[in-house]
């Protein structure tokens, strides 16, 4: 067997929250054949299976039983198609590393998604997005393997049922597949999207893709803590969608409230603003807290558990509901969900 299995493997550095977790068994297949071997072994031994990416949107329990598979395929390559370029990126390629490389090559489409942590394989699961752009805007296809029988398949963007922080991978295919490769369609024609936040004010009239990516990085670094320094999973809550009537009532009392009307008549609110105006920015209880610069981020000071984090998050959500009548939904997923 070419696959290397480890027992009682420490995963505390395999999740950006820095939660303590031990995998009963662990492997990091670096090829598709090794991944298929790992899936077959788990099937034959009747082990429960957990697929782990970069751990940037994940809450880990103290112990994961069965087999934890963390794909380690990191190749990427380009396929020229006239003015557009298809980018093939394997699952373990770092998302931010890929974005900055593509931007430096003058390829447009992913530059607004710079500095989002995690691996490429996890990007479609929650349809990552930032500064007015979502992965679904550039995704061409997703290559995957079914966990039960090792069957390979390719989904188009339409097959992925993308929505706001949603996809088929959180629905019908949840826990049933592992993503092995993304195919993105980027352009050599400049197409800056600068209407979100203060991006435009930081850039020249005709910025390069790399300049846009660097500006996004600067903004994010000003607002967000580095998980290498202070454990966090980025945005902990989704921006809530409320009815138009609910939004109008809130705006009557809070005219400065950020709000974004949606095509279906609902209104998207800024979860960070709601948490801040509930008096929680910088609040700490035990081993967890609300970040003092970006209230949408919950931070881990060390020593805490997943149960304590969930209880803390529940208190934050309860305060927002009490103040605004708005229900916040958690964005990071539990590994065993």
Beta strands, then each sheet from edge to edge (+ up, - down):
strand 1: 6-10
strand 2: 22-27
strand 3: 49-51
strand 4: 58-59
strand 5: 63-69
strand 6: 76-81
strand 7: 84-90
strand 8: 129-130
strand 9: 133-134
strand 10: 139-146
strand 11: 152-156
strand 12: 177-187
strand 13: 231-235
strand 14: 241-242
strand 15: 259-261
strand 16: 267-269
strand 17: 284-285
strand 18: 288-290
strand 19: 297-300
strand 20: 333-334
sheet 1: 1+ 2- 5- 3-
sheet 2: 4+ 20+
sheet 3: 6+ 7- 12+ 10- 11+
sheet 4: 8+ 9-
sheet 5: 13+ 19- 18+ 17-
sheet 6: 14+ 16- 15+
end
